[in-house]
Amino acid sequence: MMKPLCLDILLQVTEVDQLKLQKSRHNDYLKHFLYDTLPPNLRFKFNNRKRTLTTLEEADDREWEAPKPKLKISKKQHKPVCPLPPPDLPPKFKQHILEEMGGTGLVLVIQKTIFYSDVNPTANRFSIPFSQVKTHDFLNEVEAKELAHKTPMQMCLLDPSLKQTSITFNKWVMGNTSLYVLTNTWNSVVKNNQLEKGDMVQLWSFQVNSLLCFALFKL
């Protein structure tokens, strides 16, 4: 005797539901088995949606991790702040120039922070940008004309250790920017006085027997 068609369909649906139930129980058993029997660092939490496995310890770390603050990037570039007014030369330094060297007419040329380019041995130069020069009056008319014609000048530099060094003084024009530079023996000044990026220095000018000289002082 043939079974009714509706009864046959009902039996098939029942079998499918039983298979799904067995599969679900099997998955639940597997999850509990992995969680209870494995070491803590190997326990896994199942994510059925994404079908990925993540350790419980990693999940806890992310849960308790404080949100990282967003860094605000300022478009403004802050220039090094120099003390105002600029400090004067120490008495010992000034006494050496005025009394022992017979110098006159001390003038502060620039006070600046030393940048990497100033201590880079490949460059071998100390830059004196026009935009930071206190005054150009330390040059007389003849000296200004020589520099305008790109004629380097040899002069005396008194370094922070009060040692006198012969150095080359020149003027460079780079595009729309002009600057004075100390070159030639500048690397030895950096090495002997342990000048580093970030140091604040002053460059003073003075005359000895009407000849232009410089004094470099580290604040």
N, CA, C and O of each residue as an XYZ file, in Angstrom:
876
protein
N       0.844     -1.184      0.000
C       0.000      0.000      0.000
C       0.881      1.235      0.000
O       1.791      1.341      0.822
N       0.634      2.153     -0.887
C       1.451      3.371     -1.031
C       1.146      4.340      0.092
O      -0.010      4.542      0.462
N       2.252      4.967      0.657
C       2.073      5.991      1.677
C       1.551      7.253      1.032
O       1.912      7.561     -0.104
N       0.729      7.972      1.716
C       0.267      9.261      1.170
C       1.462     10.180      0.934
O       2.440     10.156      1.682
N       1.365     10.988     -0.117
C       2.472     11.902     -0.483
C       2.773     12.897      0.623
O       3.944     13.184      0.871
N       1.781     13.427      1.288
C       2.008     14.422      2.347
C       2.744     13.812      3.520
O       3.565     14.468      4.162
N       2.432     12.492      3.811
C       3.115     11.827      4.918
C       4.573     11.624      4.590
O       5.424     11.788      5.465
N       4.895     11.268      3.347
C       6.286     11.080      2.921
C       7.083     12.371      3.033
O       8.229     12.372      3.481
N       6.467     13.457      2.625
C       7.163     14.763      2.721
C       7.409     15.136      4.173
O       8.469     15.667      4.505
N       6.436     14.862      5.047
C       6.572     15.167      6.464
C       7.715     14.382      7.082
O       8.464     14.916      7.901
N       7.857     13.115      6.697
C       8.948     12.288      7.222
C      10.310     12.833      6.771
O      11.261     12.853      7.553
N      10.400     13.271      5.524
C      11.671     13.833      5.030
C      12.058     15.107      5.790
O      13.220     15.308      6.142
N      11.056     15.962      6.036
C      11.338     17.198      6.788
C      11.790     16.880      8.196
O      12.678     17.540      8.736
N      11.174     15.863      8.795
C      11.534     15.465     10.163
C      12.971     14.970     10.205
O      13.709     15.295     11.135
N      13.381     14.183      9.206
C      14.748     13.671      9.153
C      15.753     14.816      9.020
O      16.808     14.798      9.653
N      15.420     15.805      8.198
C      16.317     16.951      8.021
C      16.462     17.726      9.320
O      17.565     18.141      9.677
N      15.350     17.925     10.032
C      15.408     18.637     11.308
C      16.243     17.880     12.326
O      16.977     18.482     13.109
N      16.127     16.547     12.313
C      16.923     15.749     13.250
C      18.409     15.867     12.947
O      19.235     15.934     13.857
N      18.742     15.890     11.657
C      20.151     16.042     11.285
C      20.690     17.406     11.724
O      21.809     17.510     12.226
N      19.876     18.453     11.528
C      20.295     19.791     11.962
C      20.494     19.840     13.467
O      21.441     20.457     13.953
N      19.589     19.180     14.217
C      19.694     19.179     15.669
C      20.951     18.464     16.119
O      21.656     18.925     17.017
N      21.235     17.294     15.466
C      22.452     16.559     15.814
C      23.708     17.381     15.521
O      24.665     17.373     16.295
N      23.685     18.093     14.388
C      24.842     18.922     14.025
C      25.034     20.062     15.022
O      26.161     20.374     15.406
N      23.915     20.687     15.444
C      24.000     21.776     16.412
C      24.536     21.291     17.742
O      25.369     21.949     18.365
N      24.045     20.109     18.184
C      24.552     19.552     19.445
C      26.031     19.222     19.345
O      26.795     19.418     20.291
N      26.418     18.720     18.186
C      27.828     18.393     17.990
C      28.712     19.649     18.084
O      29.786     19.612     18.684
N      28.252     20.755     17.489
C      29.016     22.015     17.543
C      29.105     22.551     18.965
O      30.150     23.034     19.399
N      27.974     22.454     19.693
C      27.994     22.909     21.087
C      28.958     22.081     21.910
O      29.684     22.610     22.751
N      28.963     20.771     21.664
C      29.878     19.895     22.392
C      31.337     20.252     22.078
O      32.194     20.282     22.962
N      31.589     20.521     20.792
C      32.953     20.849     20.376
C      33.427     22.142     21.039
O      34.570     22.236     21.487
N      32.533     23.146     21.098
C      32.922     24.415     21.717
C      33.236     24.237     23.201
O      34.247     24.745     23.687
N      32.378     23.521     23.919
C      32.613     23.288     25.341
C      33.862     22.460     25.569
O      34.599     22.675     26.532
N      34.097     21.499     24.663
C      35.290     20.663     24.803
C      36.560     21.490     24.652
O      37.487     21.371     25.453
N      36.594     22.331     23.617
C      37.766     23.182     23.394
C      37.972     24.153     24.544
O      39.106     24.380     24.964
N      36.912     24.721     25.050
C      37.028     25.709     26.116
C      37.485     25.095     27.428
O      38.315     25.675     28.128
N      36.926     23.870     27.784
C      37.171     23.284     29.102
C      38.455     22.491     29.176
O      39.067     22.413     30.241
N      38.885     21.896     28.065
C      40.007     20.971     28.116
C      41.337     21.582     27.714
O      42.384     21.104     28.150
N      41.324     22.639     26.885
C      42.589     23.203     26.427
C      43.133     24.219     27.428
O      42.373     24.774     28.222
N      44.488     24.475     27.394
C      45.068     25.516     28.259
C      44.445     26.864     27.949
O      43.918     27.076     26.857
N      44.508     27.798     28.933
C      43.864     29.117     28.740
C      44.333     29.849     27.506
O      43.532     30.496     26.830
N      45.635     29.762     27.193
C      46.141     30.524     26.048
C      45.748     29.915     24.711
O      45.980     30.512     23.659
N      45.137     28.699     24.752
C      44.715     28.067     23.508
C      43.197     27.960     23.404
O      42.675     27.377     22.455
N      42.489     28.528     24.387
C      41.037     28.500     24.313
C      40.549     29.458     23.239
O      41.126     30.530     23.053
N      39.541     29.097     22.564
C      39.046     29.892     21.456
C      37.585     30.261     21.661
O      36.813     29.525     22.276
N      37.242     31.387     21.145
C      35.851     31.825     21.109
C      35.400     31.829     19.652
O      36.055     32.420     18.794
N      34.293     31.176     19.384
C      33.815     31.062     18.015
C      32.970     32.271     17.650
O      32.107     32.704     18.414
N      33.231     32.797     16.486
C      32.418     33.876     15.939
C      31.711     33.315     14.717
O      32.310     33.216     13.646
N      30.451     32.948     14.863
C      29.747     32.245     13.798
C      29.480     33.123     12.593
O      29.414     32.632     11.467
N      29.326     34.428     12.823
C      29.035     35.300     11.691
C      30.234     35.393     10.751
O      30.116     35.151      9.550
N      31.391     35.748     11.316
C      32.582     35.941     10.493
C      33.351     34.641     10.283
O      34.274     34.588      9.469
N      32.967     33.574     11.027
C      33.641     32.278     10.915
C      35.142     32.423     11.157
O      35.962     31.899     10.404
N      35.483     33.154     12.233
C      36.885     33.322     12.604
C      37.057     32.898     14.038
O      36.089     32.858     14.798
N      38.297     32.575     14.425
C      38.628     32.172     15.780
C      39.539     33.207     16.403
O      40.521     33.623     15.789
N      39.223     33.627     17.617
C      40.085     34.561     18.333
C      40.278     34.056     19.744
O      39.327     33.562     20.350
N      41.480     34.163     20.288
C      41.725     33.724     21.649
C      40.992     34.623     22.613
O      40.823     35.814     22.354
N      40.557     34.062     23.722
C      39.822     34.852     24.706
C      40.699     35.929     25.308
O      40.220     37.019     25.619
N      42.010     35.630     25.479
C      42.919     36.615     26.041
C      43.042     37.836     25.132
O      43.086     38.971     25.604
N      43.099     37.585     23.807
C      43.191     38.694     22.869
C      41.925     39.538     22.904
O      41.982     40.765     22.826
N      40.780     38.868     23.023
C      39.514     39.606     23.080
C      39.460     40.478     24.322
O      38.982     41.610     24.262
N      39.951     39.959     25.467
C      39.955     40.741     26.699
C      40.872     41.945     26.581
O      40.546     43.029     27.064
N      42.029     41.755     25.933
C      42.956     42.871     25.770
C      42.317     43.990     24.974
O      42.469     45.163     25.314
N      41.606     43.639     23.922
C      40.981     44.669     23.095
C      39.843     45.348     23.850
O      39.595     46.542     23.678
N      39.158     44.580     24.684
C      38.012     45.136     25.397
C      38.452     46.174     26.417
O      37.789     47.195     26.597
N      39.593     45.907     27.095
C      40.060     46.803     28.149
C      41.067     47.824     27.655
O      41.544     48.656     28.427
N      41.385     47.765     26.388
C      42.347     48.713     25.848
C      41.722     50.099     25.758
O      40.655     50.273     25.169
N      42.400     51.085     26.350
C      41.883     52.451     26.329
C      41.910     52.990     24.915
O      42.869     52.732     24.187
N      40.909     53.719     24.504
C      40.901     54.291     23.144
C      42.064     55.248     22.954
O      42.352     56.077     23.818
N      42.728     55.124     21.812
C      43.877     55.971     21.530
C      43.420     57.358     21.128
O      42.609     57.512     20.215
N      43.947     58.380     21.816
C      43.529     59.748     21.459
C      44.018     60.124     20.078
O      45.119     59.755     19.671
N      43.188     60.862     19.360
C      43.564     61.317     18.038
C      44.487     62.508     18.149
O      44.185     63.487     18.832
N      45.626     62.412     17.462
C      46.603     63.490     17.501
C      46.208     64.570     16.522
O      45.952     64.301     15.348
N      46.161     65.785     17.009
C      45.854     66.911     16.151
C      47.136     67.444     15.544
O      48.053     67.839     16.264
N      47.201     67.455     14.237
C      48.384     67.918     13.527
C      48.211     69.395     13.209
O      47.308     69.798     12.476
N      49.089     70.170     13.772
C      49.022     71.612     13.535
C      49.793     71.963     12.281
O      50.912     71.490     12.077
N      49.201     72.786     11.447
C      49.858     73.198     10.219
C      50.892     74.290     10.470
O      51.731     74.567      9.612
N      50.832     74.913     11.655
C      51.783     75.971     11.967
C      53.106     75.372     12.412
O      53.120     74.440     13.216
N      54.190     75.876     11.919
C      55.529     75.437     12.307
C      56.068     76.421     13.323
O      56.229     77.609     13.041
N      56.348     75.899     14.524
C      56.803     76.767     15.588
C      58.314     76.970     15.481
O      59.082     76.009     15.433
N      58.706     78.183     15.445
C      60.125     78.500     15.374
C      60.723     78.475     16.772
O      60.013     78.724     17.746
N      62.039     78.173     16.894
C      62.682     78.181     18.197
C      62.539     79.544     18.861
O      62.728     80.589     18.238
N      62.201     79.498     20.134
C      61.999     80.736     20.872
C      63.306     81.155     21.523
O      63.917     80.381     22.259
N      63.727     82.362     21.255
C      64.947     82.903     21.832
C      64.578     83.832     22.990
O      63.555     84.515     22.937
N      65.398     83.860     24.021
C      65.128     84.752     25.138
C      65.112     86.202     24.675
O      65.916     86.596     23.829
N      64.207     86.992     25.223
C      64.108     88.410     24.894
C      64.240     89.226     26.175
O      63.552     88.932     27.152
N      65.109     90.249     26.203
C      66.098     90.535     25.158
C      67.236     89.520     25.197
O      67.393     88.821     26.198
N      68.036     89.420     24.130
C      69.138     88.455     24.118
C      70.121     88.743     25.254
O      70.440     89.902     25.518
N      70.598     87.704     25.919
C      71.560     87.913     27.002
C      72.879     88.460     26.479
O      73.250     88.228     25.329
N      73.572     89.178     27.326
C      74.855     89.757     26.961
C      75.954     88.704     27.109
O      75.749     87.655     27.720
N      77.119     89.003     26.539
C      78.264     88.109     26.698
C      78.689     88.055     28.165
O      78.637     89.070     28.860
N      79.107     86.886     28.639
C      79.606     86.792     30.019
C      80.827     87.695     30.203
O      81.573     87.925     29.251
N      81.035     88.203     31.409
C      82.180     89.101     31.663
C      83.523     88.509     31.234
O      84.373     89.225     30.704
N      83.720     87.198     31.460
C      84.991     86.572     31.101
C      85.199     86.614     29.594
O      86.303     86.889     29.125
N      84.145     86.341     28.835
C      84.221     86.345     27.382
C      84.479     87.761     26.865
O      85.323     87.973     25.994
N      83.748     88.713     27.408
C      83.889     90.101     26.970
C      85.263     90.657     27.347
O      85.869     91.403     26.577
N      85.747     90.295     28.521
C      87.058     90.765     28.952
C      88.163     90.249     28.032
O      89.106     90.976     27.719
N      88.044     88.996     27.602
C      89.051     88.424     26.707
C      89.089     89.183     25.378
O      90.164     89.431     24.834
N      87.919     89.550     24.860
C      87.862     90.271     23.587
C      88.395     91.690     23.721
O      89.219     92.128     22.918
N      87.929     92.400     24.730
C      88.266     93.820     24.867
C      89.680     94.047     25.383
O      90.376     94.941     24.900
N      90.111     93.262     26.344
C      91.408     93.512     26.977
C      92.535     92.693     26.344
O      93.571     93.253     25.987
N      92.354     91.400     26.203
C      93.438     90.559     25.714
C      93.607     90.637     24.197
O      94.727     90.553     23.693
N      92.490     90.799     23.460
C      92.588     90.876     22.005
C      92.563     92.320     21.504
O      92.873     92.577     20.341
N      92.200     93.247     22.363
C      92.133     94.654     21.944
C      90.967     94.916     21.005
O      91.050     95.787     20.139
N      89.891     94.177     21.169
C      88.739     94.330     20.286
C      87.874     95.519     20.650
O      87.873     95.967     21.796
N      87.142     96.027     19.683
C      86.219     97.144     19.893
C      84.938     96.916     19.095
O      84.898     96.104     18.171
N      83.897     97.650     19.473
C      82.656     97.628     18.690
C      81.941     96.294     18.678
O      81.616     95.773     17.611
N      81.691     95.731     19.860
C      80.960     94.464     19.929
C      79.518     94.637     19.433
O      78.797     95.524     19.891
N      79.112     93.780     18.496
C      77.756     93.823     17.941
C      77.217     92.402     17.846
O      77.889     91.511     17.326
N      75.989     92.190     18.354
C      75.347     90.882     18.222
C      74.819     90.725     16.796
O      73.967     91.494     16.351
N      75.335     89.720     16.088
C      74.926     89.478     14.706
C      73.692     88.585     14.658
O      72.736     88.883     13.942
N      73.708     87.509     15.402
C      72.586     86.557     15.366
C      72.586     85.722     16.631
O      73.632     85.423     17.207
N      71.396     85.358     17.041
C      71.195     84.346     18.087
C      70.268     83.307     17.498
O      69.159     83.634     17.075
N      70.710     82.045     17.463
C      69.926     81.017     16.769
C      70.131     79.654     17.398
O      71.087     79.411     18.136
N      69.194     78.776     17.076
C      69.304     77.374     17.453
C      70.062     76.636     16.365
O      69.782     76.805     15.178
N      71.007     75.830     16.766
C      71.780     75.058     15.793
C      70.911     73.929     15.247
O      70.323     73.155     16.003
N      70.842     73.852     13.918
C      70.102     72.797     13.251
C      71.068     71.717     12.770
O      72.287     71.872     12.837
N      70.490     70.622     12.285
C      71.332     69.514     11.830
C      72.285     69.956     10.723
O      73.437     69.524     10.682
N      71.808     70.812      9.829
C      72.658     71.260      8.726
C      73.882     72.024      9.224
O      74.897     72.087      8.530
N      73.794     72.609     10.431
C      74.927     73.363     10.983
C      76.004     72.449     11.564
O      77.152     72.862     11.724
N      75.633     71.209     11.880
C      76.621     70.284     12.454
C      76.840     69.077     11.550
O      77.525     68.128     11.930
N      76.259     69.113     10.357
C      76.459     68.035      9.396
C      77.864     68.169      8.799
O      78.141     69.151      8.111
N      78.748     67.206      9.046
C      80.128     67.333      8.548
C      80.220     67.429      7.032
O      81.184     67.990      6.510
N      79.232     66.890      6.315
C      79.248     66.980      4.859
C      79.067     68.417      4.393
O      79.672     68.835      3.405
N      78.233     69.177      5.106
C      77.982     70.573      4.729
C      79.138     71.478      5.127
O      79.544     72.343      4.352
N      79.679     71.282      6.344
C      80.832     72.052      6.830
C      80.575     73.558      6.739
O      81.370     74.305      6.171
N      79.439     73.988      7.316
C      79.158     75.426      7.301
C      78.142     75.788      8.380
O      77.303     74.975      8.768
N      78.241     77.026      8.850
C      77.314     77.586      9.816
C      76.516     78.672      9.106
O      77.089     79.644      8.615
N      75.192     78.508      9.050
C      74.360     79.443      8.299
C      73.906     80.606      9.180
O      73.621     80.438     10.365
N      73.848     81.793      8.567
C      73.396     83.014      9.232
C      72.331     83.633      8.331
O      72.643     84.537      7.556
N      71.078     83.170      8.412
C      70.034     83.670      7.514
C      69.775     85.157      7.727
O      69.772     85.649      8.855
N      69.558     85.857      6.624
C      69.270     87.287      6.715
C      68.043     87.549      7.584
O      67.981     88.560      8.283
N      67.060     86.636      7.542
C      65.820     86.847      8.287
C      66.025     86.835      9.800
O      65.163     87.299     10.547
N      67.171     86.302     10.259
C      67.440     86.233     11.694
C      68.564     87.164     12.134
O      68.853     87.261     13.326
N      69.196     87.844     11.195
C      70.304     88.744     11.543
C      69.754     89.964     12.280
O      68.794     90.594     11.837
N      70.380     90.283     13.409
C      69.942     91.424     14.213
C      70.200     92.740     13.495
O      69.357     93.637     13.504
N      71.362     92.851     12.875
C      71.719     94.048     12.122
C      72.811     93.720     11.125
O      73.640     92.842     11.365
N      72.809     94.436      9.994
C      73.867     94.269      8.994
C      74.929     95.358      9.134
O      75.864     95.425      8.336
N      74.784     96.203     10.144
C      75.716     97.319     10.312
C      77.090     96.888     10.804
O      77.991     97.721     10.906
N      77.272     95.616     11.109
C      78.597     95.167     11.540
C      79.578     95.156     10.367
O      80.789     95.069     10.571
N      79.058     95.244      9.139
C      79.919     95.297      7.953
C      80.134     96.748      7.541
O      79.203     97.553      7.541
N      81.390     97.069      7.188
C      81.623     98.396      6.621
C      81.336     98.347      5.115
O      80.997     97.294      4.575
N      81.473     99.475      4.459
C      81.114     99.563      3.047
C      81.967     98.666      2.168
O      81.456     98.033      1.244
N      83.256     98.608      2.447
C      84.170     97.784      1.636
C      83.825     96.305      1.795
O      83.765     95.568      0.811
N      83.601     95.877      3.032
C      83.279     94.473      3.297
C      81.946     94.083      2.644
O      81.813     92.988      2.098
N      80.969     94.984      2.704
C      79.676     94.697      2.088
C      79.802     94.539      0.572
O      79.139     93.681     -0.011
N      80.643     95.352     -0.078
C      80.840     95.255     -1.522
C      81.549     93.954     -1.894
O      81.195     93.316     -2.886
N      82.536     93.564     -1.113
C      83.248     92.310     -1.398
C      82.297     91.119     -1.339
O      82.332     90.244     -2.204
N      81.441     91.093     -0.306
C      80.488     89.994     -0.185
C      79.456     90.031     -1.298
O      79.004     88.986     -1.767
N      79.075     91.256     -1.728
C      78.114     91.390     -2.820
C      78.667     90.823     -4.120
O      77.911     90.341     -4.962
N      79.982     90.880     -4.282
C      80.637     90.317     -5.463
C      81.086     88.869     -5.229
O      81.897     88.330     -5.982
N      80.544     88.251     -4.169
C      80.817     86.844     -3.839
C      82.301     86.591     -3.615
O      82.844     85.565     -4.024
N      82.939     87.545     -2.960
C      84.354     87.393     -2.616
C      84.476     86.925     -1.178
O      84.156     87.691     -0.269
N      84.930     85.684     -0.928
C      85.053     85.184      0.446
C      86.077     86.009      1.228
O      87.033     86.537      0.659
N      85.861     86.109      2.527
C      86.738     86.862      3.408
C      87.308     85.935      4.479
O      86.567     85.165      5.090
N      88.595     86.002      4.704
C      89.231     85.248      5.774
C      89.260     86.123      7.027
O      89.689     87.276      6.982
N      88.804     85.566      8.130
C      88.776     86.336      9.365
C      88.983     85.443     10.575
O      89.034     84.218     10.466
N      89.102     86.086     11.731
C      89.358     85.371     12.980
C      88.037     85.067     13.685
O      87.168     85.933     13.791
N      87.895     83.836     14.164
C      86.734     83.437     14.952
C      87.203     83.016     16.343
O      88.073     82.157     16.482
N      86.616     83.631     17.368
C      86.864     83.224     18.754
C      85.756     82.247     19.133
O      84.595     82.638     19.252
N      86.112     80.973     19.324
C      85.088     79.962     19.558
C      84.706     79.910     21.037
O      85.319     80.609     21.844
N      83.710     79.101     21.417
C      83.247     79.067     22.812
C      84.312     78.698     23.830
O      84.176     79.022     25.009
N      85.364     78.028     23.396
C      86.450     77.675     24.322
C      87.511     78.757     24.393
O      88.574     78.546     24.978
N      87.231     79.943     23.792
C      88.156     81.089     23.742
C      89.392     80.783     22.909
O      90.453     81.373     23.113
N      89.244     79.848     21.960
C      90.334     79.555     21.048
C      90.114     80.305     19.737
O      89.006     80.317     19.202
N      91.183     80.936     19.216
C      91.082     81.697     17.977
C      91.324     80.780     16.773
O      92.286     80.013     16.741
N      90.429     80.879     15.787
C      90.503     80.048     14.597
C      90.299     80.907     13.358
O      89.456     81.804     13.356
N      91.064     80.638     12.306
C      90.861     81.319     11.032
C      89.697     80.637     10.310
O      89.664     79.411     10.198
N      88.753     81.427      9.825
C      87.567     80.863      9.193
C      87.172     81.717      7.989
O      87.533     82.891      7.907
N      86.428     81.118      7.058
C      85.999     81.823      5.849
C      84.577     82.349      6.036
O      83.678     81.621      6.456
N      84.396     83.626      5.716
C      83.086     84.276      5.816
C      82.628     84.644      4.414
O      83.374     85.253      3.648
N      81.378     84.265      4.076
C      80.900     84.496      2.714
C      79.407     84.795      2.734
O      78.737     84.638      3.755
N      78.904     85.226      1.589
C      77.479     85.488      1.412
C      76.962     84.601      0.295
O      77.543     84.548     -0.789
N      75.864     83.905      0.567
C      75.246     83.040     -0.431
C      73.856     83.566     -0.764
O      73.139     84.075      0.098
N      73.495     83.430     -2.037
C      72.145     83.753     -2.488
C      71.546     82.471     -3.064
O      72.037     81.939     -4.060
N      70.486     81.986     -2.430
C      69.856     80.725     -2.838
C      68.401     81.015     -3.182
O      67.538     81.037     -2.304
N      68.135     81.238     -4.472
C      66.788     81.596     -4.893
C      66.430     82.984     -4.388
O      67.101     83.968     -4.700
N      65.355     83.047     -3.597
C      64.943     84.316     -3.011
C      65.503     84.516     -1.604
O      65.163     85.483     -0.923
N      66.370     83.584     -1.174
C      66.915     83.638      0.182
C      68.399     83.993      0.153
O      69.168     83.466     -0.651
N      68.776     84.899      1.048
C      70.188     85.270      1.194
C      70.641     84.935      2.609
O      69.863     85.021      3.559
N      71.897     84.557      2.735
C      72.437     84.224      4.043
C      73.944     84.388      4.047
O      74.606     84.254      3.017
N      74.473     84.680      5.230
C      75.910     84.642      5.442
C      76.271     83.232      5.897
O      75.438     82.525      6.464
N      77.507     82.827      5.648
C      77.960     81.507      6.077
C      79.398     81.571      6.578
O      80.220     82.341      6.082
N      79.672     80.741      7.573
C      81.041     80.492      8.024
C      81.418     79.111      7.517
O      80.739     78.132      7.828
N      82.486     79.019      6.744
C      82.852     77.747      6.114
C      84.334     77.439      6.319
O      85.033     78.093      7.093
N      84.776     76.426      5.599
C      86.175     76.001      5.521
C      86.608     75.236      6.779
O      86.793     74.021      6.710
N      86.773     75.903      7.913
C      87.247     75.226      9.129
C      86.118     75.039     10.148
O      86.384     74.787     11.323
N      84.869     75.159      9.710
C      83.761     75.097     10.651
C      83.642     73.734     11.331
O      83.276     73.674     12.505
N      83.941     72.641     10.630
C      83.842     71.310     11.238
C      84.717     71.173     12.479
O      84.314     70.546     13.459
N      85.901     71.752     12.440
C      86.791     71.680     13.605
C      86.219     72.459     14.786
O      86.408     72.066     15.938
N      85.521     73.563     14.508
C      84.878     74.327     15.581
C      83.779     73.497     16.238
O      83.646     73.488     17.461
N      82.992     72.798     15.416
C      81.932     71.940     15.937
C      82.511     70.833     16.803
O      82.009     70.568     17.896
N      83.560     70.190     16.322
C      84.163     69.070     17.038
C      84.840     69.519     18.328
O      84.652     68.895     19.373
N      85.611     70.574     18.269
C      86.365     71.019     19.441
C      85.475     71.558     20.552
O      85.850     71.533     21.724
N      84.288     72.050     20.178
C      83.396     72.637     21.181
C      82.144     71.797     21.428
O      81.226     72.221     22.130
N      82.121     70.598     20.838
C      81.025     69.645     21.037
C      79.664     70.294     20.787
O      78.728     70.127     21.568
N      79.575     71.029     19.693
C      78.306     71.649     19.325
C      77.359     70.584     18.805
O      77.764     69.692     18.060
N      76.100     70.680     19.199
C      75.105     69.693     18.804
C      73.829     70.371     18.339
O      73.570     71.536     18.642
N      73.046     69.614     17.599
C      71.743     70.094     17.161
C      70.904     70.458     18.385
O      70.815     69.687     19.340
N      70.291     71.639     18.345
C      69.465     72.097     19.458
C      70.154     73.084     20.368
O      69.492     73.745     21.168
N      71.489     73.206     20.267
C      72.211     74.189     21.075
C      71.827     75.603     20.644
O      71.628     75.869     19.459
N      71.727     76.506     21.620
C      71.477     77.910     21.325
C      72.813     78.649     21.362
O      73.559     78.540     22.335
N      73.110     79.390     20.313
C      74.393     80.091     20.223
C      74.172     81.546     19.813
O      73.139     81.912     19.253
N      75.170     82.347     20.110
C      75.219     83.736     19.653
C      76.488     83.940     18.837
O      77.533     83.365     19.139
N      76.385     84.756     17.810
C      77.545     85.155     17.027
C      77.675     86.674     17.135
O      76.782     87.422     16.737
N      78.814     87.109     17.685
C      79.086     88.529     17.857
C      80.188     88.942     16.894
O      81.052     88.135     16.551
N      80.160     90.190     16.460
C      81.242     90.742     15.633
C      81.965     91.829     16.419
O      81.391     92.487     17.286
N      83.234     91.994     16.089
C      84.034     93.067     16.682
C      85.214     93.334     15.764
O      85.471     92.555     14.846
N      85.929     94.415     15.997
C      87.090     94.770     15.176
C      88.365     94.714     16.010
O      88.395     95.111     17.174
N      89.394     94.216     15.382
C      90.746     94.242     15.958
C      91.648     94.865     14.905
O      91.883     94.288     13.844
N      92.151     96.064     15.222
C      92.965     96.825     14.259
C      92.199     97.014     12.942
O      92.744     96.838     11.853
N      90.928     97.374     13.078
C      90.037     97.661     11.929
C      89.732     96.434     11.081
O      89.200     96.565      9.979
N      90.057     95.251     11.575
C      89.743     94.011     10.866
C      88.548     93.335     11.530
O      88.457     93.281     12.757
N      87.641     92.824     10.717
C      86.429     92.198     11.233
C      86.742     90.830     11.833
O      87.453     90.020     11.239
N      86.195     90.595     13.023
C      86.354     89.301     13.715
C      84.993     88.864     14.248
O      84.068     89.666     14.376
N      84.897     87.584     14.554
C      83.664     87.030     15.124
C      83.967     86.317     16.429
O      85.077     85.833     16.651
N      82.943     86.262     17.299
C      83.010     85.493     18.525
C      81.750     84.647     18.633
O      80.637     85.169     18.567
N      81.926     83.343     18.799
C      80.804     82.423     18.906
C      80.661     81.992     20.376
O      81.605     81.489     20.985
N      79.468     82.201     20.921
C      79.226     81.885     22.319
C      78.037     80.946     22.428
O      77.003     81.176     21.803
N      78.179     79.881     23.222
C      77.080     78.914     23.422
C      76.362     79.233     24.712
O      76.980     79.269     25.776
N      75.059     79.465     24.632
C      74.263     79.811     25.801
C      74.030     78.590     26.693
O      73.374     78.698     27.729
